[in-house]
Amino acid sequence: MNRFLLFVVLLLSFSSCHGAQDATITEVVYQVGDEPIWASPTFDDRNWSKARAYIQDRIFWVRAHVDLEKAGRVEEHLGLRINAFGAFEVYWDGQLIGRNGQNKQGGKSEIPGTETSCFVIPDTLATKGAHVLAIRASQAYLSSDLRDVIVSIDAYRQLIKSPFIGASLMNMVAGVFLVAAVYYFFIFINSRKRDYAVLIFCITCFLFFILQLTEYLKVYVEIPYAQFYLRLKLIGLLTFVIAFLIPWYFSIQFNFKRKGLLLGILGLSLLLIFSYNYGHYDLTAWYYGRAMWCAAFLIVGNAILQKEKGAGIVMTGLLVSALVDYFLNYDLSLFISFNIIVMCMLYLHTIRTRDAENEYSSALLLSARLKTELLKKNIQPHFIKNTLTSLMDWIEESPKQGLVFIQALSAEFDLLNEMADETLIPIQKEIELCKVHLKVMQFRKEVTYHWSDTGIDQKETIPPAIFHTILENGITHSKPLPDGCVSFCLNFIKQPDCKQYTLLTIAENRKSVSRKEAGTGFRYITARLRESYGENWTFTSEARPEGWMTTIKIYNQK
Amino acid sequence: MRILIIEDETRIAARIERMTRSFFAEKLKRLDRFESIEEGLSFLADHEIDLLLLDLNLNGENGFSLLESVLSRSFHTIVISAYTEKAITAFEYGVLDFVAKPFDENRLLQAFLRISSPGQGKGLRFLAVKKAGEISMIEVQDLIYIKGAGIYTELHLNNGKLELHDKSLEKLEQLLPPTFERVHKSYIVAMDHCEKIMVNSGSKYELMLKNGELLPIGRTRYSQLKEKLFGQ
């Protein structure tokens, strides 16, 4: 408890050190006209106006009475900061101490100064006590914009330094977004799958970088007051676009169903805000932020209901940004809450990247599994031992035929080995495999197997051992016709939107008790098709009066 | 001898048939060949046979489903299969032999020879019993003794129940593990259920079981049983 008290006292003492008033400044007063005497500290300005009047490009004077609490020293010069539109000369106790821009002089027109300007008060003049500040000004540009002149006094070094501290921090953050934008842009252009969420994210990051840069541009670029609104207009535009992009990104990442409707309403409300508040730059930006927040809240809330990954953390971010917005003034809160939301997007993106990684590694696993499955086809005991038993019989009965059998078997092994590492093989090779498999099976089953193919395009490819698998199923589940034959007819048709293979087995279908074997075979086929064609294929297998028909359709990649 | 071959590979079926015919020669009364479980079962429904030669994978169908139902029948079964890893299970269920593919004539003949030689079984664990049309599996370790009753046998179990089996005492003797002993032309006893041998007047021997039941001991089997029981 004591410690806590000490901490509070320390905090208070620090704040008192910093918050010490160096000077009290009276409300500024204005007078149209131009008299050198108006710079004098002794001049009586009691009947000057407290409000500015529209005077086009004529000269006007501004006066303020200053009471310095402490004198300026060599170690710490006092400084004066003036926020005003126009070009002006600054007089301290009647002496010219600085100039911002150039007042109209003779034939020369006004050279506009910057909105914010700082001046050092010479130590000899900065004595403790009462002083008079007088400004001889003109506002030839934007002369209808009657902005108040705001004067503040602080240590000169502090006046110069503090904007840079803020700007450097914000620029650091901006740098992060620049790197993110560049990185995700590279990811987007180099990825096979054009993920537009990545592009939106990349653009948002880049715009956000520009936005932060623009906001603090005024610190290190001297902008003539005539161009003051240019920067604010740019900020408005950037905020507008970002306020649209962020909910769009969330709607893609969280699979929001009524994307079009919500984004339409958001776009419309942003336009309404723009037209209704035109000219109120900071306020407009703040409203944009609100509109974006509401849209994002709807999408993320819906995502939480849909149990989307990462929705919780993004919602937390949204709530924190709302809290920040409630406690801070809107100029700063807009940036902090935007930062939080963009950070949420970044986090969400890494989650998606991890998912994609998982997907990729499971695809690799699948490929490895399929490869083993293919190799296993010919070494599973049922195949190899039955084949060897038949082979023994052939050798005992007719060694010559036995040799033909061995050659067919070894050809089948060779072909399967060759294609084990491939995900796609020329169709001709698959047909070769089918033919040699039928030759082997003919020796075993003593059934005459016929193979025919029509319309085959030699340039086409197909995942390995697909028709081989269909053939295996066909041999297992078919009884030969009375003439002792089973025929397989492969047909290929190329259509504008797809390629179609049909394999017709002409035989009598066996009444199958269990379809388990067909199940594993079909799983192999569908897994191979998915591996090579994603979801752009169909596979059907059905009884026909003449036997069995298997159809594979491969649609053109979208 | 009436033999049924169920094998889906024509070449192999023909090979088995050839070897079977040459082994049994004129003793073979009838031989049938089918390539599916369905056909085999419908044949067995109205035909008695003495031996079944069965493949375990028939056109993608599992021969084990057939095995359970045929093992309750009176005939012996020899499995001829590529799935050697199924051999132990097949023996547990009571097949006479398991011939692994690829096989030569000698191996098949060896299996055929087991039919006519008394021998002992390899790892039989269950006896399939048909009761009210359903097949139930009885654990061999639950058997106390088996009594021959004409063409079938009575299985006396240690829970006091009695089940009927279609296989003859001779056929069961070929399948049962060495822990079972034929004590009489009508009895096979589980050795660990024997209490003592009682010698009655007129060299009439009786075996007292742990549950107090008395079983006759065949005159010719007395000394062999005594040696087995008491190691003398």
Interface residues (C-beta under 8 A of the other chain):
Chain A: P381 H382 I384 K385 N386 L388 T389 S390 L391 M392 D393 W394 F443 R444 K445 E446 V447 T476 H477 R510 K511 S512 V513 S514 K516 E517 A518
Chain B: E9 T10 R11 I12 A14 R15 S36 I37 E38 N57 N59 G60 E61 N62 S65 A82 Y83 T84 A100 K101 P102 F103 D104
